Amino acid sequence: MLEQVVSTLQQKVQSLEQKDISKHTTDILALQLKVNTVNDSCSICQNNLGDLESKFKDLEMNSTLLKDEKQKLSQDVTILCQNQSVGNIGNLKQQVQAATNRVNQLEYSNTVTHQDIIALSKITNQNKLDIITVGQNLTQQITSVEQEYRKKTQNG
């Protein structure tokens, strides 16, 4: 009779161990999915950041070229005005003004792109922190499951 009671208790302990472990396994899998999602999001943000940095460099280069062109045009207008050899200085002034406007537009675009890069950098850093937090939580839960399992196997 005592052997029957011991056998029944052993079966109940095994059943409880399986239930508890399967419960934690589900939690671990859910956490792992969250970690994977955050990792994917972080990768996308890093790719976007690289694209934006490349575009920003292109805009900076265009801005520099336009500034140089504006300066040359301004010098040409000044020389032409001094020589008084140009019949229609108004046209040159319009061209200089158009170049100035384009430079101003590029400078504004550079500023906006720079702000986008900063925002993506902050998002990327936050995603990294989220990954670390999820990883720590996952490690703690795994450790907890292992400890519970050891206790039950030692007591069983």
DSSP file (Angstrom, degrees, kcal/mol; ACC not computed):
  #  RESIDUE AA STRUCTURE BP1 BP2  ACC     N-H-->O    O-->H-N    N-H-->O    O-->H-N    TCO  KAPPA ALPHA  PHI   PSI    X-CA   Y-CA   Z-CA
    1    1 A M     >        0   0    0      0, 0.0     4,-2.0     0, 0.0     5,-0.2   0.000 360.0 360.0 360.0 -41.0    0.0    0.0    0.0
    2    2 A L  H  >  +     0   0    0      1,-0.2     4,-2.4     2,-0.2     5,-0.2   0.882 360.0  54.4 -63.2 -37.5    2.8    2.3    0.8
    3    3 A E  H  > S+     0   0    0      1,-0.2     4,-2.4     2,-0.2    -1,-0.2   0.869 106.4  52.2 -64.2 -36.4    4.4    1.6   -2.6
    4    4 A Q  H  > S+     0   0    0      2,-0.2     4,-2.6     1,-0.2    -2,-0.2   0.920 109.7  48.0 -65.4 -43.7    1.1    2.6   -4.2
    5    5 A V  H  X S+     0   0    0     -4,-2.0     4,-2.5     2,-0.2    -2,-0.2   0.917 113.2  48.2 -62.6 -44.7    1.0    5.9   -2.4
    6    6 A V  H  X S+     0   0    0     -4,-2.4     4,-2.4     2,-0.2    -2,-0.2   0.918 112.0  49.6 -62.8 -44.0    4.7    6.6   -3.3
    7    7 A S  H  X S+     0   0    0     -4,-2.4     4,-2.1     2,-0.2    -2,-0.2   0.914 111.4  48.8 -61.3 -44.9    4.0    5.7   -6.9
    8    8 A T  H  X S+     0   0    0     -4,-2.6     4,-2.2     1,-0.2    -2,-0.2   0.912 111.5  49.6 -62.4 -43.6    0.9    8.0   -7.0
    9    9 A L  H  X S+     0   0    0     -4,-2.5     4,-2.5     1,-0.2    -2,-0.2   0.897 109.0  52.3 -63.5 -40.3    2.9   10.9   -5.5
   10   10 A Q  H  X S+     0   0    0     -4,-2.4     4,-2.4     1,-0.2    -1,-0.2   0.905 109.2  49.9 -62.8 -40.6    5.7   10.4   -8.0
   11   11 A Q  H  X S+     0   0    0     -4,-2.1     4,-2.3     1,-0.2    -1,-0.2   0.903 110.9  49.5 -64.6 -40.4    3.2   10.6  -10.9
   12   12 A K  H  X S+     0   0    0     -4,-2.2     4,-2.5     2,-0.2    -2,-0.2   0.900 110.5  50.1 -66.0 -40.5    1.7   13.8   -9.4
   13   13 A V  H  X S+     0   0    0     -4,-2.5     4,-2.7     2,-0.2    -2,-0.2   0.923 111.6  48.5 -62.7 -44.9    5.1   15.4   -9.0
   14   14 A Q  H  X S+     0   0    0     -4,-2.4     4,-2.3     1,-0.2    -2,-0.2   0.910 111.3  50.4 -62.5 -41.3    6.1   14.5  -12.6
   15   15 A S  H  X S+     0   0    0     -4,-2.3     4,-2.2     1,-0.2    -2,-0.2   0.922 111.8  47.4 -62.4 -43.9    2.8   15.9  -13.8
   16   16 A L  H  X S+     0   0    0     -4,-2.5     4,-2.8     2,-0.2     5,-0.3   0.901 110.6  52.4 -64.4 -41.2    3.3   19.2  -11.9
   17   17 A E  H  X S+     0   0    0     -4,-2.7     4,-2.6     1,-0.2     5,-0.2   0.917 110.3  48.1 -61.4 -42.4    6.9   19.5  -13.2
   18   18 A Q  H  X S+     0   0    0     -4,-2.3     4,-2.4     2,-0.2    -1,-0.2   0.907 113.0  47.9 -66.1 -41.1    5.7   19.1  -16.8
   19   19 A K  H  X S+     0   0    0     -4,-2.2     4,-2.1     2,-0.2    -2,-0.2   0.944 114.6  45.1 -64.6 -47.4    2.9   21.7  -16.3
   20   20 A D  H  X S+     0   0    0     -4,-2.8     4,-2.1     2,-0.2     5,-0.2   0.920 115.2  47.3 -64.1 -43.9    5.2   24.2  -14.7
   21   21 A I  H  X S+     0   0    0     -4,-2.6     4,-2.6    -5,-0.3    -1,-0.2   0.920 112.0  49.8 -65.3 -43.0    8.0   23.7  -17.3
   22   22 A S  H  X S+     0   0    0     -4,-2.4     4,-2.0    -5,-0.2    -1,-0.2   0.871 108.8  54.0 -65.2 -34.5    5.5   24.0  -20.2
   23   23 A K  H  X S+     0   0    0     -4,-2.1     4,-1.7     1,-0.2    -1,-0.2   0.939 113.0  42.1 -63.3 -45.5    4.1   27.2  -18.7
   24   24 A H  H  X S+     0   0    0     -4,-2.1     4,-3.0     1,-0.2    -2,-0.2   0.846 109.1  59.0 -70.2 -33.9    7.5   28.7  -18.5
   25   25 A T  H  X S+     0   0    0     -4,-2.6     4,-2.7     2,-0.2    -1,-0.2   0.917 105.8  49.3 -61.3 -41.8    8.5   27.4  -22.0
   26   26 A T  H  X S+     0   0    0     -4,-2.0     4,-2.4     2,-0.2    -1,-0.2   0.923 112.2  47.9 -62.4 -43.9    5.5   29.3  -23.4
   27   27 A D  H  X S+     0   0    0     -4,-1.7     4,-2.5     2,-0.2    -2,-0.2   0.911 111.8  50.2 -62.3 -41.8    6.6   32.5  -21.6
   28   28 A I  H  X S+     0   0    0     -4,-3.0     4,-2.6     2,-0.2    -2,-0.2   0.920 110.7  48.9 -63.6 -44.0   10.2   32.0  -22.8
   29   29 A L  H  X S+     0   0    0     -4,-2.7     4,-2.2     2,-0.2    -1,-0.2   0.899 111.0  50.3 -63.1 -40.7    9.0   31.5  -26.4
   30   30 A A  H  X S+     0   0    0     -4,-2.4     4,-1.9     2,-0.2    -2,-0.2   0.919 112.1  47.4 -63.5 -42.9    6.9   34.6  -26.2
   31   31 A L  H  X S+     0   0    0     -4,-2.5     4,-2.5     1,-0.2    -2,-0.2   0.894 109.4  53.6 -64.4 -39.5    9.8   36.6  -24.9
   32   32 A Q  H  X S+     0   0    0     -4,-2.6     4,-2.5     1,-0.2    -1,-0.2   0.896 107.2  51.5 -63.0 -39.5   12.1   35.2  -27.6
   33   33 A L  H  X S+     0   0    0     -4,-2.2     4,-2.4     2,-0.2    -1,-0.2   0.903 109.7  50.0 -62.1 -41.0    9.5   36.4  -30.2
   34   34 A K  H  X S+     0   0    0     -4,-1.9     4,-2.6     2,-0.2    -2,-0.2   0.916 110.1  49.9 -63.3 -42.9    9.6   39.8  -28.7
   35   35 A V  H  X S+     0   0    0     -4,-2.5     4,-2.6     1,-0.2    -2,-0.2   0.924 111.3  49.1 -60.9 -44.8   13.4   39.8  -28.7
   36   36 A N  H  X S+     0   0    0     -4,-2.5     4,-2.6     2,-0.2    -1,-0.2   0.899 111.0  50.2 -62.4 -40.8   13.4   38.8  -32.4
   37   37 A T  H  X S+     0   0    0     -4,-2.4     4,-2.5     2,-0.2    -2,-0.2   0.920 111.9  47.1 -63.7 -44.1   10.9   41.5  -33.2
   38   38 A V  H  X S+     0   0    0     -4,-2.6     4,-2.5     2,-0.2    -2,-0.2   0.902 111.7  51.4 -65.0 -40.5   12.9   44.2  -31.5
   39   39 A N  H  X S+     0   0    0     -4,-2.6     4,-2.3     2,-0.2    -2,-0.2   0.924 110.8  48.2 -60.8 -44.7   16.1   42.9  -33.2
   40   40 A D  H  X S+     0   0    0     -4,-2.6     4,-2.3     1,-0.2    -2,-0.2   0.922 112.1  49.3 -61.9 -43.9   14.4   43.1  -36.6
   41   41 A S  H  X S+     0   0    0     -4,-2.5     4,-2.3     1,-0.2    -1,-0.2   0.897 110.2  51.1 -62.1 -40.5   13.1   46.6  -35.8
   42   42 A C  H  X S+     0   0    0     -4,-2.5     4,-2.3     2,-0.2    -1,-0.2   0.896 109.1  50.9 -64.5 -40.7   16.6   47.7  -34.8
   43   43 A S  H  X S+     0   0    0     -4,-2.3     4,-2.3     2,-0.2    -2,-0.2   0.911 110.1  49.4 -63.8 -42.7   18.1   46.3  -38.0
   44   44 A I  H  X S+     0   0    0     -4,-2.3     4,-2.6     1,-0.2    -2,-0.2   0.923 111.0  49.8 -62.6 -44.0   15.5   48.3  -40.1
   45   45 A C  H  X S+     0   0    0     -4,-2.3     4,-2.6     1,-0.2    -2,-0.2   0.898 110.1  50.5 -62.1 -40.6   16.3   51.5  -38.1
   46   46 A Q  H  X S+     0   0    0     -4,-2.3     4,-2.2     2,-0.2    -1,-0.2   0.902 110.8  48.8 -65.4 -39.7   20.0   51.0  -38.7
   47   47 A N  H  X S+     0   0    0     -4,-2.3     4,-2.2     2,-0.2    -2,-0.2   0.927 112.5  48.1 -63.6 -44.2   19.5   50.5  -42.4
   48   48 A N  H  X S+     0   0    0     -4,-2.6     4,-2.7     1,-0.2    -2,-0.2   0.892 109.7  53.2 -62.6 -39.4   17.3   53.6  -42.6
   49   49 A L  H  X S+     0   0    0     -4,-2.6     4,-2.4     1,-0.2    -1,-0.2   0.913 108.4  49.8 -62.5 -42.4   19.9   55.5  -40.6
   50   50 A G  H  X S+     0   0    0     -4,-2.2     4,-2.1     2,-0.2    -2,-0.2   0.913 111.6  48.6 -62.3 -43.0   22.6   54.5  -43.2
   51   51 A D  H  X S+     0   0    0     -4,-2.2     4,-2.4     1,-0.2    -2,-0.2   0.925 112.4  48.1 -62.4 -44.8   20.4   55.6  -46.1
   52   52 A L  H  X S+     0   0    0     -4,-2.7     4,-2.6     1,-0.2    -2,-0.2   0.883 109.7  52.3 -65.5 -37.8   19.7   58.9  -44.4
   53   53 A E  H  X S+     0   0    0     -4,-2.4     4,-2.2     2,-0.2    -1,-0.2   0.910 110.1  49.2 -63.7 -40.9   23.4   59.5  -43.7
   54   54 A S  H  X S+     0   0    0     -4,-2.1     4,-2.0     2,-0.2    -2,-0.2   0.924 112.8  46.7 -63.6 -44.8   24.2   58.8  -47.3
   55   55 A K  H  X S+     0   0    0     -4,-2.4     4,-2.5     1,-0.2    -2,-0.2   0.888 110.3  53.8 -63.9 -39.4   21.5   61.2  -48.5
   56   56 A F  H  X S+     0   0    0     -4,-2.6     4,-2.4     2,-0.2    -1,-0.2   0.912 107.8  49.6 -62.8 -42.5   22.6   63.8  -46.0
   57   57 A K  H  X S+     0   0    0     -4,-2.2     4,-2.3     2,-0.2    -1,-0.2   0.899 110.5  50.9 -62.9 -40.8   26.2   63.6  -47.4
   58   58 A D  H  X S+     0   0    0     -4,-2.0     4,-2.5     2,-0.2    -2,-0.2   0.918 110.8  48.5 -61.6 -43.4   24.9   64.0  -50.9
   59   59 A L  H  X S+     0   0    0     -4,-2.5     4,-2.5     1,-0.2    -2,-0.2   0.891 110.1  51.6 -65.1 -39.2   22.9   67.1  -49.9
   60   60 A E  H  X S+     0   0    0     -4,-2.4     4,-2.3     2,-0.2    -1,-0.2   0.915 110.5  48.6 -62.3 -42.2   25.9   68.6  -48.1
   61   61 A M  H  X S+     0   0    0     -4,-2.3     4,-2.4     2,-0.2    -2,-0.2   0.924 112.4  47.9 -65.1 -44.0   28.1   68.1  -51.2
   62   62 A N  H  X S+     0   0    0     -4,-2.5     4,-2.6     1,-0.2    -2,-0.2   0.897 110.7  52.4 -61.9 -40.1   25.4   69.7  -53.5
   63   63 A S  H  X S+     0   0    0     -4,-2.5     4,-2.4     2,-0.2    -1,-0.2   0.920 109.5  48.4 -62.1 -44.2   25.1   72.6  -51.0
   64   64 A T  H  X S+     0   0    0     -4,-2.3     4,-2.4     2,-0.2    -2,-0.2   0.916 111.7  49.8 -62.8 -43.4   28.8   73.2  -51.1
   65   65 A L  H  X S+     0   0    0     -4,-2.4     4,-2.4     1,-0.2    -2,-0.2   0.913 111.8  48.1 -62.3 -42.7   28.8   73.1  -54.9
   66   66 A L  H  X S+     0   0    0     -4,-2.6     4,-2.7     2,-0.2    -1,-0.2   0.873 109.6  52.5 -67.7 -36.0   25.9   75.6  -55.1
   67   67 A K  H  X S+     0   0    0     -4,-2.4     4,-2.5     2,-0.2    -1,-0.2   0.929 110.6  48.1 -63.1 -43.5   27.6   77.9  -52.6
   68   68 A D  H  X S+     0   0    0     -4,-2.4     4,-2.3     2,-0.2    -2,-0.2   0.919 112.4  48.9 -61.4 -43.2   30.8   77.8  -54.8
   69   69 A E  H  X S+     0   0    0     -4,-2.4     4,-2.6     2,-0.2    -2,-0.2   0.901 110.7  50.7 -63.3 -41.3   28.7   78.5  -57.9
   70   70 A K  H  X S+     0   0    0     -4,-2.7     4,-2.7     1,-0.2    -1,-0.2   0.926 110.0  49.9 -61.9 -44.7   26.9   81.4  -56.2
   71   71 A Q  H  X S+     0   0    0     -4,-2.5     4,-2.3     2,-0.2    -2,-0.2   0.913 111.7  48.1 -62.5 -42.6   30.2   82.9  -55.1
   72   72 A K  H  X S+     0   0    0     -4,-2.3     4,-2.6     2,-0.2    -1,-0.2   0.917 112.3  49.1 -64.0 -43.1   31.6   82.7  -58.7
   73   73 A L  H  X S+     0   0    0     -4,-2.6     4,-2.7     2,-0.2    -2,-0.2   0.906 110.4  50.7 -63.4 -40.7   28.4   84.2  -60.1
   74   74 A S  H  X S+     0   0    0     -4,-2.7     4,-2.4     2,-0.2    -1,-0.2   0.915 111.1  48.4 -62.9 -42.5   28.6   87.0  -57.6
   75   75 A Q  H  X S+     0   0    0     -4,-2.3     4,-2.6     2,-0.2    -2,-0.2   0.915 111.4  50.6 -63.9 -42.0   32.2   87.7  -58.5
   76   76 A D  H  X S+     0   0    0     -4,-2.6     4,-2.8     2,-0.2    -2,-0.2   0.914 110.5  49.2 -61.7 -43.3   31.3   87.6  -62.2
   77   77 A V  H  X S+     0   0    0     -4,-2.7     4,-2.7     2,-0.2     5,-0.2   0.922 110.9  50.4 -62.3 -43.4   28.5   90.1  -61.7
   78   78 A T  H  X S+     0   0    0     -4,-2.4     4,-2.2     2,-0.2    -2,-0.2   0.934 112.4  46.4 -60.9 -45.9   30.8   92.4  -59.7
   79   79 A I  H  X S+     0   0    0     -4,-2.6     4,-2.2     1,-0.2    -2,-0.2   0.918 113.5  49.1 -62.4 -43.9   33.4   92.3  -62.5
   80   80 A L  H  X>S+     0   0    0     -4,-2.8     4,-1.5     1,-0.2     5,-1.0   0.889 110.3  50.6 -64.9 -38.9   30.8   92.9  -65.2
   81   81 A C  H  <5S+     0   0    0     -4,-2.7    -1,-0.2     2,-0.2    -2,-0.2   0.903 110.8  49.7 -64.7 -39.6   29.3   95.8  -63.2
   82   82 A Q  H  <5S+     0   0    0     -4,-2.2    -2,-0.2     1,-0.2    -1,-0.2   0.890 115.6  42.1 -66.2 -38.6   32.8   97.3  -62.8
   83   83 A N  H  <5S-     0   0    0     -4,-2.2    -1,-0.2    -5,-0.2    -2,-0.2   0.676  95.0-147.0 -80.6 -17.4   33.5   97.0  -66.5
   84   84 A Q  T  <5 +     0   0    0     -4,-1.5    -3,-0.2    -5,-0.2    -4,-0.1   0.843  58.5 128.7  52.2  36.6   30.0   98.1  -67.5
   85   85 A S      < +     0   0    0     -5,-1.0     2,-0.5     2,-0.0    -1,-0.1   0.347  43.1  89.4-101.1   6.3   30.2   95.8  -70.4
   86   86 A V        -     0   0    0     -6,-0.5     3,-0.3     1,-0.1    -2,-0.0  -0.898  53.7-166.6-109.1 129.2   26.9   94.1  -69.7
   87   87 A G  S    S+     0   0    0     -2,-0.5     2,-0.5     1,-0.2     3,-0.2   0.822  85.8  39.1 -79.2 -31.4   23.7   95.4  -71.2
   88   88 A N     >  +     0   0    0      1,-0.2     4,-0.9     2,-0.1     3,-0.5  -0.678  57.0 155.7-126.0  78.7   21.4   93.3  -69.0
   89   89 A I  H  > S+     0   0    0     -2,-0.5     4,-2.5    -3,-0.3     5,-0.2   0.774  70.8  71.7 -70.9 -26.6   22.7   93.0  -65.5
   90   90 A G  H  > S+     0   0    0      1,-0.2     4,-2.0     2,-0.2    -1,-0.2   0.877  94.4  53.0 -57.2 -39.5   19.2   92.4  -64.3
   91   91 A N  H  > S+     0   0    0     -3,-0.5     4,-2.0     2,-0.2    -1,-0.2   0.913 109.6  47.8 -63.6 -42.8   19.3   88.9  -65.8
   92   92 A L  H  X S+     0   0    0     -4,-0.9     4,-2.6     1,-0.2    -2,-0.2   0.890 109.2  53.6 -64.9 -38.9   22.5   88.1  -64.0
   93   93 A K  H  X S+     0   0    0     -4,-2.5     4,-2.6     1,-0.2    -1,-0.2   0.892 107.7  51.3 -62.7 -38.2   21.1   89.3  -60.8
   94   94 A Q  H  X S+     0   0    0     -4,-2.0     4,-2.7     2,-0.2    -1,-0.2   0.900 110.1  49.3 -64.3 -40.1   18.1   87.0  -61.3
   95   95 A Q  H  X S+     0   0    0     -4,-2.0     4,-2.5     2,-0.2    -2,-0.2   0.911 111.7  48.2 -65.3 -41.6   20.4   84.1  -61.9
   96   96 A V  H  X S+     0   0    0     -4,-2.6     4,-2.6     2,-0.2    -2,-0.2   0.919 112.4  49.2 -63.5 -42.6   22.4   84.9  -58.7
   97   97 A Q  H  X S+     0   0    0     -4,-2.6     4,-2.6     2,-0.2    -2,-0.2   0.900 110.6  50.4 -64.3 -40.2   19.1   85.2  -56.8
   98   98 A A  H  X S+     0   0    0     -4,-2.7     4,-2.2     2,-0.2    -1,-0.2   0.915 111.6  48.0 -63.4 -42.3   17.9   81.8  -58.1
   99   99 A A  H  X S+     0   0    0     -4,-2.5     4,-2.3     2,-0.2    -2,-0.2   0.908 111.4  51.0 -64.3 -40.9   21.2   80.2  -57.1
  100  100 A T  H  X S+     0   0    0     -4,-2.6     4,-2.4     1,-0.2    -2,-0.2   0.918 109.8  49.9 -61.2 -44.2   21.0   81.8  -53.7
  101  101 A N  H  X S+     0   0    0     -4,-2.6     4,-2.3     1,-0.2    -1,-0.2   0.905 110.1  50.4 -61.6 -41.4   17.4   80.5  -53.3
  102  102 A R  H  X S+     0   0    0     -4,-2.2     4,-2.4     2,-0.2    -1,-0.2   0.907 109.9  50.3 -64.5 -41.4   18.6   77.0  -54.3
  103  103 A V  H  X S+     0   0    0     -4,-2.3     4,-2.4     1,-0.2    -2,-0.2   0.916 110.5  50.1 -61.7 -43.1   21.4   77.1  -51.8
  104  104 A N  H  X S+     0   0    0     -4,-2.4     4,-2.2     1,-0.2    -2,-0.2   0.895 109.8  50.8 -62.8 -40.0   19.0   78.2  -49.0
  105  105 A Q  H  X S+     0   0    0     -4,-2.3     4,-2.6     1,-0.2    -1,-0.2   0.917 110.9  48.2 -63.6 -42.8   16.7   75.3  -50.0
  106  106 A L  H  X S+     0   0    0     -4,-2.4     4,-2.6     2,-0.2    -2,-0.2   0.885 109.6  52.5 -65.9 -38.4   19.5   72.8  -49.8
  107  107 A E  H  X S+     0   0    0     -4,-2.4     4,-2.0     2,-0.2    -1,-0.2   0.918 111.4  46.8 -63.2 -42.1   20.6   74.2  -46.4
  108  108 A Y  H  X S+     0   0    0     -4,-2.2     4,-2.4     2,-0.2    -2,-0.2   0.929 112.1  50.3 -64.1 -44.6   17.1   73.8  -45.1
  109  109 A S  H  X S+     0   0    0     -4,-2.6     4,-2.6     1,-0.2    -2,-0.2   0.891 108.9  52.5 -61.1 -40.0   16.9   70.3  -46.5
  110  110 A N  H  X S+     0   0    0     -4,-2.6     4,-2.5     2,-0.2    -1,-0.2   0.907 109.0  50.0 -60.8 -42.2   20.2   69.4  -44.8
  111  111 A T  H  X S+     0   0    0     -4,-2.0     4,-2.1     2,-0.2    -2,-0.2   0.927 111.7  47.1 -63.2 -45.3   18.9   70.6  -41.5
  112  112 A V  H  X S+     0   0    0     -4,-2.4     4,-2.1     2,-0.2    -2,-0.2   0.919 113.1  48.7 -63.5 -44.0   15.7   68.5  -41.8
  113  113 A T  H  X S+     0   0    0     -4,-2.6     4,-2.4     1,-0.2    -1,-0.2   0.904 109.2  53.3 -63.3 -41.2   17.7   65.4  -42.8
  114  114 A H  H  X S+     0   0    0     -4,-2.5     4,-2.2     1,-0.2    -1,-0.2   0.906 108.3  50.1 -60.1 -41.9   20.1   66.0  -39.9
  115  115 A Q  H  X S+     0   0    0     -4,-2.1     4,-2.3     1,-0.2    -1,-0.2   0.884 109.1  52.0 -65.0 -37.6   17.1   66.1  -37.5
  116  116 A D  H  X S+     0   0    0     -4,-2.1     4,-2.5     2,-0.2    -2,-0.2   0.900 108.7  50.9 -63.4 -40.4   15.8   62.8  -39.1
  117  117 A I  H  X S+     0   0    0     -4,-2.4     4,-2.3     2,-0.2    -2,-0.2   0.912 109.9  49.5 -64.5 -42.1   19.2   61.2  -38.5
  118  118 A I  H  X S+     0   0    0     -4,-2.2     4,-2.2     2,-0.2    -1,-0.2   0.922 111.0  50.0 -62.1 -43.6   19.2   62.3  -34.9
  119  119 A A  H  X S+     0   0    0     -4,-2.3     4,-2.2     1,-0.2    -2,-0.2   0.918 111.8  47.4 -62.5 -43.7   15.7   60.9  -34.4
  120  120 A L  H  X S+     0   0    0     -4,-2.5     4,-2.7     1,-0.2    -1,-0.2   0.873 109.4  54.3 -65.3 -36.1   16.6   57.6  -35.9
  121  121 A S  H  X S+     0   0    0     -4,-2.3     4,-2.5     2,-0.2    -1,-0.2   0.912 108.7  48.3 -63.2 -41.9   19.7   57.4  -33.8
  122  122 A K  H  X S+     0   0    0     -4,-2.2     4,-2.4     2,-0.2    -2,-0.2   0.907 112.0  49.2 -64.4 -41.2   17.6   57.9  -30.7
  123  123 A I  H  X S+     0   0    0     -4,-2.2     4,-2.6     2,-0.2    -2,-0.2   0.919 111.1  50.1 -62.9 -43.4   15.1   55.2  -31.8
  124  124 A T  H  X S+     0   0    0     -4,-2.7     4,-2.2     1,-0.2    -2,-0.2   0.921 111.0  48.6 -61.4 -44.8   18.0   52.8  -32.5
  125  125 A N  H  X S+     0   0    0     -4,-2.5     4,-2.1     1,-0.2    -1,-0.2   0.902 111.6  49.7 -62.9 -40.4   19.5   53.5  -29.1
  126  126 A Q  H  X S+     0   0    0     -4,-2.4     4,-2.5     1,-0.2    -2,-0.2   0.901 109.5  51.7 -64.6 -40.5   16.1   52.9  -27.4
  127  127 A N  H  X S+     0   0    0     -4,-2.6     4,-2.4     2,-0.2    -2,-0.2   0.892 108.1  52.1 -62.8 -38.8   15.7   49.6  -29.4
  128  128 A K  H  X S+     0   0    0     -4,-2.2     4,-2.3     2,-0.2    -1,-0.2   0.923 110.3  48.0 -62.4 -43.2   19.1   48.5  -28.1
  129  129 A L  H  X S+     0   0    0     -4,-2.1     4,-2.5     1,-0.2    -2,-0.2   0.901 110.8  51.7 -63.1 -40.2   18.1   49.3  -24.5
  130  130 A D  H  X S+     0   0    0     -4,-2.5     4,-2.8     2,-0.2     5,-0.2   0.899 109.0  50.6 -62.7 -40.7   14.8   47.3  -25.1
  131  131 A I  H  X S+     0   0    0     -4,-2.4     4,-2.7     2,-0.2    -2,-0.2   0.922 110.7  48.7 -63.3 -43.6   16.8   44.3  -26.4
  132  132 A I  H  X S+     0   0    0     -4,-2.3     4,-2.5     2,-0.2    -2,-0.2   0.926 112.8  48.0 -61.9 -44.5   19.0   44.4  -23.4
  133  133 A T  H  X S+     0   0    0     -4,-2.5     4,-2.6     2,-0.2    -2,-0.2   0.927 112.8  47.2 -63.1 -46.2   16.1   44.6  -21.0
  134  134 A V  H  X S+     0   0    0     -4,-2.8     4,-2.7     1,-0.2    -1,-0.2   0.907 112.3  51.1 -62.8 -40.8   14.2   41.8  -22.8
  135  135 A G  H  X S+     0   0    0     -4,-2.7     4,-2.5    -5,-0.2    -2,-0.2   0.908 110.8  48.0 -62.6 -41.9   17.4   39.7  -22.7
  136  136 A Q  H  X S+     0   0    0     -4,-2.5     4,-2.5     2,-0.2    -2,-0.2   0.920 112.6  48.4 -64.7 -43.2   17.9   40.3  -19.0
  137  137 A N  H  X S+     0   0    0     -4,-2.6     4,-2.4     1,-0.2    -2,-0.2   0.910 111.8  50.1 -62.4 -41.7   14.2   39.4  -18.3
  138  138 A L  H  X S+     0   0    0     -4,-2.7     4,-2.5     2,-0.2    -2,-0.2   0.918 110.6  49.2 -62.7 -44.1   14.6   36.3  -20.4
  139  139 A T  H  X S+     0   0    0     -4,-2.5     4,-2.6     1,-0.2    -2,-0.2   0.907 111.1  50.1 -62.5 -42.3   17.7   35.3  -18.6
  140  140 A Q  H  X S+     0   0    0     -4,-2.5     4,-2.4     1,-0.2    -2,-0.2   0.909 112.0  47.2 -63.5 -41.5   16.0   35.8  -15.2
  141  141 A Q  H  X S+     0   0    0     -4,-2.4     4,-2.6     2,-0.2    -2,-0.2   0.901 111.9  49.8 -68.5 -39.6   13.0   33.7  -16.2
  142  142 A I  H  X S+     0   0    0     -4,-2.5     4,-2.7     2,-0.2    -2,-0.2   0.934 111.8  48.8 -62.5 -44.7   15.2   30.9  -17.5
  143  143 A T  H  X S+     0   0    0     -4,-2.6     4,-2.5     1,-0.2    -2,-0.2   0.904 111.6  50.2 -60.8 -41.5   17.2   31.0  -14.3
  144  144 A S  H  X S+     0   0    0     -4,-2.4     4,-2.4     2,-0.2    -2,-0.2   0.908 110.7  48.4 -63.8 -42.6   14.0   30.9  -12.3
  145  145 A V  H  X S+     0   0    0     -4,-2.6     4,-2.6     2,-0.2    -2,-0.2   0.916 111.9  50.0 -64.0 -43.0   12.6   28.0  -14.3
  146  146 A E  H  X S+     0   0    0     -4,-2.7     4,-2.7     1,-0.2    -2,-0.2   0.913 111.0  49.0 -62.2 -42.4   15.9   26.1  -13.8
  147  147 A Q  H  X S+     0   0    0     -4,-2.5     4,-2.5     2,-0.2    -2,-0.2   0.917 112.1  48.0 -64.5 -42.5   15.8   26.7  -10.1
  148  148 A E  H  X S+     0   0    0     -4,-2.4     4,-2.3     1,-0.2    -1,-0.2   0.905 112.2  50.1 -63.2 -40.6   12.2   25.5   -9.8
  149  149 A Y  H  X S+     0   0    0     -4,-2.6     4,-2.5     2,-0.2    -2,-0.2   0.923 110.7  48.9 -64.4 -43.7   13.0   22.5  -11.8
  150  150 A R  H  X S+     0   0    0     -4,-2.7     4,-2.3     1,-0.2     5,-0.2   0.918 111.1  50.6 -62.2 -43.2   16.1   21.7   -9.6
  151  151 A K  H  X S+     0   0    0     -4,-2.5     4,-2.3     1,-0.2    -1,-0.2   0.920 112.8  46.0 -60.0 -43.4   14.0   22.1   -6.4
  152  152 A K  H  X S+     0   0    0     -4,-2.3     4,-1.9     1,-0.2    -1,-0.2   0.872 113.2  48.2 -70.4 -36.0   11.3   19.8   -7.7
  153  153 A T  H  < S+     0   0    0     -4,-2.5    -1,-0.2     2,-0.2    -2,-0.2   0.842 113.7  47.7 -73.5 -30.4   13.8   17.2   -8.9
  154  154 A Q  H  < S+     0   0    0     -4,-2.3    -2,-0.2    -5,-0.2    -1,-0.2   0.874 116.6  43.0 -74.0 -37.8   15.7   17.3   -5.6
  155  155 A N  H  <        0   0    0     -4,-2.3    -2,-0.2    -5,-0.2    -1,-0.2   0.783 360.0 360.0 -76.8 -27.3   12.4   17.0   -3.6
  156  156 A G     <        0   0    0     -4,-1.9    -1,-0.2    -5,-0.2    -2,-0.2   0.473 360.0 360.0 -82.6 360.0   11.0   14.3   -5.9
